[in-house]
Amino acid sequence: MRLPLIVAVAAAIAHARPRPPPSQTNCCALLEDIYPDKVSYPGDATYVQETQNYWSSTCVLSPTCFFTPDVTAEVATAVKLFTENNCKFSVRAGGHHSSVGAASNEGGPVIALTNFKQKDVDPVNNIVSVGPGNRFHEVYTATDAYNKVAVLGRYAQVGTGLLLGAGLSYLNNPEGLSVDNVVAHEVVLANGTVVVASRDNYPDLHKALKGGGDNFGVVTRYDLKIFDYPENVLGGLVTYGEEAMPFYDDLTYNYHVDAAVNDKSTHILPQWGYNGATRQRESFTPFIYLKDQPQLPPSLQPWVDVPWVHNTIRNTSALAPLSFENHDGYVNGDAQQQRTITVYADRAFFKEISRLYYEFAQRWAHIDGFYALHCKMPITPFMVEKGIENGGNVLGLEGIRRPVSILYFGVQAANIEDAPELFKAQERFVENLRDLARRRGLLHKYIMWNYAAYNQKVIDSYGPGNVAFLKRVSRKYDPTGAFQRLVGGQKIPN
C-alpha cells in the first residue's frame, strides 16, 4: 500500500492535560510515586512517541499516561499495583493491530514494553529469547548471524503479539504455527508473581498462552525454537498488476493443496489489494524457498509464468531484508480494520470470494486513502499435527483432514472520520460471506486472533472444550479475574 504516513497524534498534543500532582489518587500517580522517570503524560515527548507506535489510528486513544519499564520486576510492580487498586490498564508490545482498546484505553495507564529488546541467541540449544519490545526484523537480524530462523511473522514491523494468537510465518509448512514453536513464556501474573511457563513448568498456562492471548498475564519474554537454513535461500517479492488477476485464485488454490502440503520448503503469501487512488488491483506477493538453488521449484514456477510487473526473487543469505521488502509501504497512521474467517480450500469459492471483494472495494474508491487488502493463507493438517507434537494449543483445529484457508479482509482510510461507515459495511460483507460459506459447507468455525476485528468472537471459535480449559487456567492463575475485568481486547467468554 504505497500511501503517505499520517501521524495520528495531533489531538493528543493539542489537548494535553496537566500532569496530575503526585498526591492525587489515580493509577498513574500511584505508579509515578514509584517510578517518576518512567511515567509520561500528554505533552511529554515520550507520550507522543509512544502514541505514534500504533499501526492503526483507530488504536490511538487518550490514556492518562504511558509507563515504559525496562525490566520484568518493574512490570510486576505495576501489574500488582493496578490489580490491587482496581485500575483499568492496557499493555502494548508492537501495537500492530486494529482492535480499539486492545493495546490502549481512555483515561488509564498503558504499559508500553518498548524497551524490552532482548534478542539472545543460543545456537547450541537452538533457542532465541525475545523481549516483546522487538519488531520481527530485529529478531531476524539477530538469528541471521547464525543462519538460523524462528517461526516469526513475515513483515518487518510486526510485533510479538502474533506469538499469542496463532502466527503465520515463512516456516509454517515444515514447522507449524508460531504459537507452537514457543518453548517458554516469562509471564507476570496479576498478583505480581513472575513465572516461566513451559511444557515442564506450569504446562497448563503455557498451553493456554498458545492462542489464549493476553488473558492470563503480561508476557515479558518468549523463548522460541530456531531452525537452520542454508547459507543461501531463494526469496523476494513479486509485484503483479491487473493482468495477473485472472490467474491468481487458481495459483492460490494450487498452493494451498499442493506446494504447502507436498513441498514444505516453500512459502508464499497469496494476496491482492485494491487501490482506491488508481482504481486498480495489484499484488505484492512474498516468496521464499528454504533451499539453496537458483530457481523456484516446479510447484511455484507457475507464479512467475504469469504476467508480473516486478520480481526481486534472488538468492540471499539473510531474511531480515526480506521482511523489510515485504513491509515497504505498510505505514502507521491510517484508520485500519481487519476481519477474518476460515474456510476449506475450494477453487471455485476462492474465485467467488475475490470477485465479491473486488466489487465491494470498488464501491469505496472515493474515500481518501482507501485501500482494500485480501489474503488467502493455508493451514494444513501437517501444521496442526506439529502443534500437537509440540504440546498442543487451544485453537481447536485438531481433526482437519484437508487444508483450510485463513481469509483476511482489510480496509483502510486516510481519515478516521470515514471509518465508521466503511467499517460497518466491511463487517456486513464479511458476515454475509460467512453465511455463504456455511451454506456451501465450506465454513470452518476457527477465527484467527491475529487478523480478527474487535467484535469477532475469537475464543468462542476455539470450541467449548478449549473455552472450558481457558476458564480453568484463568481461575487458577488470576483468581480475581484482573485480566478479564481490567484489560481490554479479546476476553474469555463467560
TAGIPE-V544662 format. One record per backbone hydrogen bond with DSSP energy under -0.5 kcal/mol. NH is the residue of the N-H (numbers start at 0). CO is the residue of the C=O. If there is no record, write none. Layout:
nh:NH co:CO
nh:NH co:CO
This chain:
nh:2 co:0
nh:2 co:328
nh:5 co:331
nh:6 co:4
nh:7 co:5
nh:8 co:6
nh:9 co:6
nh:12 co:8
nh:13 co:9
nh:14 co:10
nh:15 co:12
nh:23 co:20
nh:25 co:23
nh:29 co:25
nh:30 co:26
nh:31 co:27
nh:32 co:28
nh:33 co:29
nh:33 co:30
nh:34 co:30
nh:37 co:34
nh:39 co:37
nh:39 co:65
nh:41 co:63
nh:43 co:40
nh:47 co:43
nh:48 co:44
nh:49 co:45
nh:50 co:46
nh:51 co:47
nh:52 co:49
nh:53 co:50
nh:54 co:94
nh:55 co:96
nh:56 co:333
nh:58 co:55
nh:59 co:56
nh:60 co:58
nh:63 co:107
nh:64 co:107
nh:65 co:39
nh:66 co:109
nh:67 co:37
nh:67 co:65
nh:68 co:66
nh:73 co:70
nh:74 co:70
nh:75 co:71
nh:76 co:72
nh:77 co:73
nh:78 co:74
nh:79 co:75
nh:80 co:76
nh:81 co:77
nh:82 co:78
nh:83 co:79
nh:84 co:80
nh:85 co:82
nh:86 co:81
nh:88 co:485
nh:89 co:108
nh:91 co:110
nh:96 co:94
nh:101 co:98
nh:106 co:61
nh:106 co:104
nh:108 co:87
nh:109 co:64
nh:110 co:89
nh:111 co:66
nh:111 co:109
nh:112 co:91
nh:112 co:110
nh:115 co:112
nh:116 co:114
nh:119 co:128
nh:120 co:118
nh:121 co:119
nh:121 co:126
nh:122 co:120
nh:125 co:121
nh:126 co:121
nh:127 co:223
nh:128 co:119
nh:129 co:127
nh:129 co:221
nh:130 co:117
nh:132 co:115
nh:133 co:115
nh:133 co:130
nh:135 co:157
nh:136 co:155
nh:137 co:134
nh:138 co:134
nh:139 co:135
nh:140 co:136
nh:141 co:137
nh:142 co:138
nh:143 co:139
nh:144 co:140
nh:145 co:142
nh:146 co:143
nh:147 co:142
nh:148 co:226
nh:150 co:224
nh:151 co:149
nh:155 co:322
nh:157 co:154
nh:159 co:133
nh:161 co:158
nh:162 co:159
nh:163 co:160
nh:164 co:160
nh:164 co:161
nh:165 co:161
nh:169 co:151
nh:171 co:168
nh:174 co:170
nh:175 co:171
nh:177 co:166
nh:178 co:165
nh:179 co:176
nh:180 co:177
nh:181 co:178
nh:182 co:180
nh:182 co:222
nh:183 co:222
nh:184 co:196
nh:185 co:220
nh:186 co:184
nh:186 co:194
nh:187 co:217
nh:188 co:186
nh:188 co:192
nh:191 co:188
nh:194 co:186
nh:194 co:192
nh:196 co:184
nh:196 co:194
nh:197 co:200
nh:198 co:182
nh:205 co:201
nh:206 co:202
nh:207 co:203
nh:208 co:204
nh:209 co:206
nh:210 co:163
nh:210 co:208
nh:211 co:207
nh:212 co:163
nh:214 co:211
nh:217 co:187
nh:218 co:216
nh:219 co:185
nh:219 co:217
nh:220 co:185
nh:221 co:129
nh:222 co:183
nh:223 co:127
nh:223 co:221
nh:224 co:180
nh:225 co:125
nh:226 co:148
nh:228 co:146
nh:232 co:315
nh:233 co:288
nh:234 co:232
nh:234 co:313
nh:235 co:286
nh:237 co:284
nh:238 co:236
nh:238 co:309
nh:239 co:282
nh:243 co:240
nh:244 co:241
nh:246 co:243
nh:247 co:243
nh:247 co:244
nh:248 co:244
nh:250 co:246
nh:251 co:247
nh:252 co:248
nh:253 co:249
nh:254 co:250
nh:255 co:251
nh:256 co:252
nh:257 co:253
nh:258 co:253
nh:259 co:254
nh:260 co:257
nh:261 co:257
nh:262 co:258
nh:265 co:262
nh:266 co:287
nh:268 co:285
nh:269 co:267
nh:269 co:375
nh:271 co:373
nh:272 co:281
nh:273 co:371
nh:274 co:272
nh:274 co:279
nh:275 co:273
nh:275 co:369
nh:278 co:274
nh:279 co:274
nh:281 co:272
nh:282 co:239
nh:284 co:237
nh:285 co:283
nh:286 co:235
nh:287 co:266
nh:288 co:233
nh:289 co:264
nh:290 co:288
nh:292 co:290
nh:299 co:296
nh:300 co:296
nh:301 co:297
nh:302 co:299
nh:303 co:300
nh:304 co:300
nh:304 co:301
nh:305 co:301
nh:308 co:238
nh:309 co:238
nh:311 co:236
nh:313 co:234
nh:315 co:232
nh:322 co:318
nh:323 co:319
nh:324 co:320
nh:325 co:321
nh:326 co:322
nh:327 co:323
nh:329 co:326
nh:330 co:328
nh:332 co:54
nh:334 co:412
nh:335 co:333
nh:336 co:410
nh:338 co:408
nh:340 co:406
nh:341 co:443
nh:342 co:404
nh:343 co:441
nh:344 co:402
nh:349 co:345
nh:350 co:346
nh:351 co:347
nh:352 co:348
nh:353 co:349
nh:354 co:350
nh:355 co:351
nh:356 co:352
nh:357 co:353
nh:358 co:354
nh:359 co:355
nh:360 co:356
nh:361 co:357
nh:362 co:358
nh:362 co:359
nh:363 co:360
nh:364 co:361
nh:366 co:363
nh:369 co:366
nh:370 co:411
nh:371 co:273
nh:372 co:409
nh:373 co:271
nh:374 co:407
nh:375 co:269
nh:376 co:405
nh:378 co:403
nh:383 co:379
nh:384 co:380
nh:385 co:381
nh:386 co:382
nh:387 co:383
nh:388 co:384
nh:389 co:385
nh:390 co:387
nh:391 co:386
nh:393 co:209
nh:399 co:396
nh:403 co:378
nh:404 co:342
nh:405 co:376
nh:406 co:340
nh:406 co:404
nh:407 co:374
nh:407 co:405
nh:408 co:338
nh:409 co:372
nh:410 co:336
nh:411 co:370
nh:412 co:334
nh:413 co:367
nh:414 co:367
nh:415 co:413
nh:417 co:414
nh:418 co:415
nh:419 co:415
nh:421 co:417
nh:422 co:418
nh:423 co:419
nh:424 co:420
nh:425 co:421
nh:426 co:422
nh:427 co:423
nh:428 co:424
nh:429 co:425
nh:430 co:426
nh:431 co:427
nh:432 co:428
nh:433 co:429
nh:434 co:430
nh:435 co:431
nh:436 co:432
nh:437 co:433
nh:438 co:434
nh:439 co:435
nh:440 co:437
nh:441 co:436
nh:442 co:436
nh:443 co:341
nh:450 co:447
nh:451 co:448
nh:455 co:452
nh:457 co:455
nh:460 co:456
nh:460 co:457
nh:461 co:458
nh:462 co:459
nh:466 co:462
nh:467 co:463
nh:468 co:464
nh:469 co:465
nh:470 co:466
nh:471 co:467
nh:472 co:468
nh:473 co:469
nh:474 co:470
nh:475 co:471
nh:476 co:472
nh:477 co:473
nh:480 co:477
nh:483 co:480
nh:484 co:480
nh:485 co:481
nh:486 co:481
